[in-house]
Amino acid sequence: IFDVNGQHIDAQGVYYGYGGGILKMASGYLEVGYNGYNGGSYSPWHCNSGWSEQITGGTLRVFGGIHATYGTLGIDSGCDFTPAGGTVILEGTDNGEIHIDDASANFYDLIINRSGKSVSLVNNPLSITDSLNIKIGRASCRERG
């Protein structure tokens, strides 16, 4: 269990949620990646099948470019990403991609703040419970291929 609650954690690298792992967050910040970073072997944010979250608040900020397979933010099939609250921000100066391989995945609040760059949604539909805010940049949808 990785409990962010009330903390400000700047990972400056990859967050990889393994099967059996749990991310808990009711408040605080978790920041992963940095401008110009494509994640190496994985995207800056990636959750694997069997991983789950207990997110009811707080902020996840994801920086970085596009990993060839997993994008900037990757959600595998079988990954339980269905937060009941909180905000995900795709931030930075690079183009980005959200790869969703699990049709049940959703975001509570999603903010795109990409300095005039684009964020592509790849594969499954994007489901947002509360709000989508595109501050700077643009969003598009496409199939992986």
C-alpha positions in Angstrom: 0.0 0.0 0.0 1.3 3.4 -1.0 -0.4 6.0 1.1 0.0 9.6 -0.2 -2.6 11.1 2.2 -1.6 14.6 3.1 1.9 14.4 1.6 3.6 16.1 -1.3 5.6 13.4 -3.2 7.6 14.4 -6.2 8.8 11.1 -7.7 10.7 12.7 -10.7 10.4 9.4 -12.5 8.0 6.5 -13.1 5.0 5.4 -10.9 4.4 1.8 -11.8 1.4 0.2 -10.1 2.0 -3.5 -9.9 -0.7 -6.2 -9.5 -1.7 -6.4 -5.9 -0.6 -2.9 -5.2 -2.9 -0.2 -3.8 -2.5 3.6 -4.1 -4.4 5.5 -1.3 -5.0 9.2 -1.4 -7.6 11.5 0.3 -5.4 14.6 0.1 -1.9 15.6 -1.0 0.0 15.6 -4.2 1.8 12.8 -6.1 3.9 14.1 -9.0 5.5 11.8 -11.5 7.7 12.3 -14.6 9.3 15.6 -15.8 9.4 17.6 -19.0 11.1 15.6 -21.8 10.8 12.3 -20.0 9.2 9.3 -21.8 9.3 6.9 -18.9 12.1 4.6 -20.1 10.6 1.1 -20.0 7.1 2.3 -19.1 5.1 5.5 -19.3 5.6 8.1 -16.4 2.3 6.8 -14.9 1.4 3.1 -15.5 -0.9 0.7 -13.6 -0.9 -3.0 -14.3 -3.6 -5.6 -14.1 -4.5 -6.4 -10.4 -3.5 -2.9 -9.2 -6.1 -0.8 -7.5 -6.6 2.6 -5.9 -8.5 4.2 -3.1 -8.5 7.8 -4.3 -11.1 10.1 -2.7 -9.2 13.4 -3.0 -5.8 14.9 -3.7 -3.9 15.6 -6.9 -1.9 13.3 -9.3 0.3 15.4 -11.6 1.8 13.6 -14.6 4.6 15.2 -16.6 6.5 13.8 -19.6 6.3 12.7 -23.2 4.8 9.8 -25.0 6.2 6.3 -24.4 5.9 4.2 -27.6 3.7 1.5 -26.0 2.1 3.0 -22.9 1.7 6.7 -23.7 2.1 9.2 -20.9 -0.5 7.7 -18.6 -1.2 4.0 -19.1 -4.1 2.0 -17.6 -3.9 -1.7 -18.4 -6.9 -4.0 -18.6 -7.8 -5.3 -15.1 -6.4 -2.2 -13.5 -9.0 -0.8 -11.1 -8.7 2.9 -11.8 -12.1 4.4 -10.8 -11.4 7.2 -8.3 -14.3 8.6 -6.2 -12.6 12.0 -6.0 -9.4 13.9 -6.7 -7.8 15.4 -9.7 -5.5 14.1 -12.4 -3.4 16.8 -14.2 -1.5 16.1 -17.4 1.1 18.9 -17.2 4.2 20.1 -19.0 5.7 21.0 -22.3 5.4 17.7 -24.2 2.7 16.1 -26.2 1.0 13.4 -24.2 -1.2 10.3 -24.5 -3.7 8.6 -22.2 -3.7 4.8 -23.0 -6.8 3.1 -21.5 -7.0 -0.6 -22.0 -9.7 -1.1 -19.3 -13.2 0.0 -20.4 -14.3 0.5 -16.7 -11.5 3.1 -16.0 -12.5 6.6 -15.3 -11.2 9.9 -14.0 -13.0 12.1 -11.4 -11.5 15.4 -12.5 -9.1 15.7 -15.4 -7.1 18.8 -16.3 -4.9 19.1 -19.4 -2.3 21.8 -19.1 0.2 21.1 -21.8 1.7 24.4 -23.0 0.1 24.4 -26.4 0.7 20.7 -27.0 -1.8 17.9 -27.6 -3.1 15.0 -25.5 -4.5 12.0 -27.3 -6.8 9.5 -25.8 -6.0 6.1 -27.2 -8.3 3.1 -27.2 -11.3 3.0 -24.8 -13.7 5.9 -24.2 -12.7 8.5 -21.7 -15.1 8.6 -18.8 -15.0 11.6 -16.4 -17.2 11.6 -13.3 -17.0 15.3 -12.5 -15.1 17.7 -14.8 -12.7 18.0 -17.7 -10.7 21.2 -18.0 -8.4 22.0 -20.9 -6.4 24.9 -19.7 -3.6 25.0 -22.4 -3.3 22.6 -25.3 -5.8 20.4 -27.1 -7.3 16.9 -26.8 -8.1 14.3 -29.5 -9.1 10.7 -29.6 -7.7 7.9 -31.8 -7.3 4.1 -31.8 -3.9 2.6 -31.1 -2.2 1.3 -34.2 
